[in-house]
Amino acid sequence: MTNERGLPESLIDLQRTLNAAAEEARARGSSREEWRPWVEAAAAVENAFAEHAAAVGISVDELRSAVEKAARTA
């Protein structure tokens, strides 16, 4: 499923997960263990962005920017 901007909701949901993991890590502390969920989420997001960008023929940076904006505003 896509949103009104043509972005897959799955990518927006992944970005929201990444954002939430960062907030949780900031609240818990700065150790490597505290940031591990964010690191894992970031890797999943980057892989998904790369795959989708390649499939639709846009740059990963362009896709990332659009998804980050959609995740903040939705």
Rosetta constraint file for C-alpha pairs under 8 A:
AtomPair CA 1 CA 8 HARMONIC 5.76 0.50
AtomPair CA 1 CA 9 HARMONIC 5.92 0.50
AtomPair CA 1 CA 10 HARMONIC 7.67 0.50
AtomPair CA 2 CA 6 HARMONIC 5.25 0.50
AtomPair CA 2 CA 7 HARMONIC 5.07 0.50
AtomPair CA 2 CA 8 HARMONIC 4.15 0.50
AtomPair CA 2 CA 9 HARMONIC 5.28 0.50
AtomPair CA 3 CA 7 HARMONIC 5.47 0.50
AtomPair CA 3 CA 8 HARMONIC 6.39 0.50
AtomPair CA 3 CA 9 HARMONIC 6.23 0.50
AtomPair CA 7 CA 11 HARMONIC 7.39 0.50
AtomPair CA 7 CA 12 HARMONIC 7.58 0.50
AtomPair CA 7 CA 66 HARMONIC 7.97 0.50
AtomPair CA 7 CA 67 HARMONIC 7.07 0.50
AtomPair CA 8 CA 12 HARMONIC 6.73 0.50
AtomPair CA 9 CA 13 HARMONIC 6.03 0.50
AtomPair CA 10 CA 14 HARMONIC 6.18 0.50
AtomPair CA 11 CA 15 HARMONIC 6.21 0.50
AtomPair CA 11 CA 45 HARMONIC 7.34 0.50
AtomPair CA 11 CA 48 HARMONIC 7.11 0.50
AtomPair CA 11 CA 49 HARMONIC 7.32 0.50
AtomPair CA 11 CA 67 HARMONIC 6.90 0.50
AtomPair CA 12 CA 16 HARMONIC 6.23 0.50
AtomPair CA 12 CA 67 HARMONIC 5.68 0.50
AtomPair CA 12 CA 68 HARMONIC 7.40 0.50
AtomPair CA 12 CA 70 HARMONIC 6.72 0.50
AtomPair CA 12 CA 71 HARMONIC 5.42 0.50
AtomPair CA 13 CA 17 HARMONIC 6.22 0.50
AtomPair CA 13 CA 71 HARMONIC 7.41 0.50
AtomPair CA 14 CA 18 HARMONIC 6.24 0.50
AtomPair CA 14 CA 41 HARMONIC 7.61 0.50
AtomPair CA 14 CA 44 HARMONIC 7.83 0.50
AtomPair CA 14 CA 45 HARMONIC 6.00 0.50
AtomPair CA 15 CA 19 HARMONIC 6.13 0.50
AtomPair CA 15 CA 45 HARMONIC 6.60 0.50
AtomPair CA 15 CA 67 HARMONIC 7.15 0.50
AtomPair CA 15 CA 68 HARMONIC 6.61 0.50
AtomPair CA 15 CA 71 HARMONIC 6.39 0.50
AtomPair CA 16 CA 20 HARMONIC 6.08 0.50
AtomPair CA 16 CA 71 HARMONIC 5.88 0.50
AtomPair CA 17 CA 21 HARMONIC 6.09 0.50
AtomPair CA 17 CA 41 HARMONIC 7.02 0.50
AtomPair CA 18 CA 22 HARMONIC 6.29 0.50
AtomPair CA 18 CA 38 HARMONIC 6.05 0.50
AtomPair CA 18 CA 41 HARMONIC 5.36 0.50
AtomPair CA 18 CA 42 HARMONIC 6.11 0.50
AtomPair CA 18 CA 45 HARMONIC 7.54 0.50
AtomPair CA 19 CA 23 HARMONIC 6.37 0.50
AtomPair CA 20 CA 24 HARMONIC 6.19 0.50
AtomPair CA 21 CA 25 HARMONIC 6.10 0.50
AtomPair CA 21 CA 35 HARMONIC 7.92 0.50
AtomPair CA 21 CA 37 HARMONIC 6.15 0.50
AtomPair CA 21 CA 38 HARMONIC 4.89 0.50
AtomPair CA 21 CA 41 HARMONIC 7.44 0.50
AtomPair CA 22 CA 26 HARMONIC 6.13 0.50
AtomPair CA 22 CA 35 HARMONIC 7.39 0.50
AtomPair CA 22 CA 38 HARMONIC 5.62 0.50
AtomPair CA 23 CA 27 HARMONIC 6.26 0.50
AtomPair CA 24 CA 28 HARMONIC 6.26 0.50
AtomPair CA 25 CA 29 HARMONIC 6.09 0.50
AtomPair CA 25 CA 30 HARMONIC 7.13 0.50
AtomPair CA 25 CA 34 HARMONIC 5.28 0.50
AtomPair CA 25 CA 35 HARMONIC 5.28 0.50
AtomPair CA 25 CA 37 HARMONIC 7.93 0.50
AtomPair CA 25 CA 38 HARMONIC 7.23 0.50
AtomPair CA 26 CA 30 HARMONIC 6.79 0.50
AtomPair CA 28 CA 34 HARMONIC 6.35 0.50
AtomPair CA 29 CA 34 HARMONIC 6.17 0.50
AtomPair CA 30 CA 34 HARMONIC 6.28 0.50
AtomPair CA 30 CA 35 HARMONIC 6.97 0.50
AtomPair CA 31 CA 35 HARMONIC 6.58 0.50
AtomPair CA 32 CA 36 HARMONIC 6.12 0.50
AtomPair CA 35 CA 39 HARMONIC 6.26 0.50
AtomPair CA 36 CA 40 HARMONIC 6.20 0.50
AtomPair CA 37 CA 41 HARMONIC 6.09 0.50
AtomPair CA 38 CA 42 HARMONIC 5.92 0.50
AtomPair CA 39 CA 43 HARMONIC 6.28 0.50
AtomPair CA 40 CA 44 HARMONIC 6.42 0.50
AtomPair CA 41 CA 45 HARMONIC 6.15 0.50
AtomPair CA 42 CA 46 HARMONIC 6.08 0.50
AtomPair CA 43 CA 47 HARMONIC 6.18 0.50
AtomPair CA 44 CA 48 HARMONIC 6.16 0.50
AtomPair CA 45 CA 49 HARMONIC 6.02 0.50
AtomPair CA 46 CA 50 HARMONIC 6.10 0.50
AtomPair CA 47 CA 51 HARMONIC 6.20 0.50
AtomPair CA 48 CA 52 HARMONIC 6.11 0.50
AtomPair CA 49 CA 53 HARMONIC 5.87 0.50
AtomPair CA 49 CA 60 HARMONIC 6.14 0.50
AtomPair CA 49 CA 63 HARMONIC 6.93 0.50
AtomPair CA 49 CA 64 HARMONIC 6.85 0.50
AtomPair CA 50 CA 54 HARMONIC 6.10 0.50
AtomPair CA 50 CA 60 HARMONIC 5.82 0.50
AtomPair CA 51 CA 55 HARMONIC 6.18 0.50
AtomPair CA 52 CA 56 HARMONIC 6.24 0.50
AtomPair CA 53 CA 57 HARMONIC 5.68 0.50
AtomPair CA 53 CA 58 HARMONIC 5.04 0.50
AtomPair CA 53 CA 59 HARMONIC 5.83 0.50
AtomPair CA 53 CA 60 HARMONIC 5.45 0.50
AtomPair CA 53 CA 63 HARMONIC 6.55 0.50
AtomPair CA 54 CA 58 HARMONIC 6.57 0.50
AtomPair CA 54 CA 59 HARMONIC 7.59 0.50
AtomPair CA 54 CA 60 HARMONIC 7.96 0.50
AtomPair CA 58 CA 62 HARMONIC 6.84 0.50
AtomPair CA 58 CA 63 HARMONIC 6.98 0.50
AtomPair CA 59 CA 63 HARMONIC 6.35 0.50
AtomPair CA 60 CA 64 HARMONIC 5.92 0.50
AtomPair CA 61 CA 65 HARMONIC 6.09 0.50
AtomPair CA 62 CA 66 HARMONIC 6.36 0.50
AtomPair CA 63 CA 67 HARMONIC 6.09 0.50
AtomPair CA 64 CA 68 HARMONIC 5.94 0.50
AtomPair CA 65 CA 69 HARMONIC 6.20 0.50
AtomPair CA 66 CA 70 HARMONIC 6.16 0.50
AtomPair CA 67 CA 71 HARMONIC 6.00 0.50
AtomPair CA 68 CA 72 HARMONIC 6.31 0.50
AtomPair CA 69 CA 73 HARMONIC 6.23 0.50
AtomPair CA 70 CA 74 HARMONIC 5.80 0.50
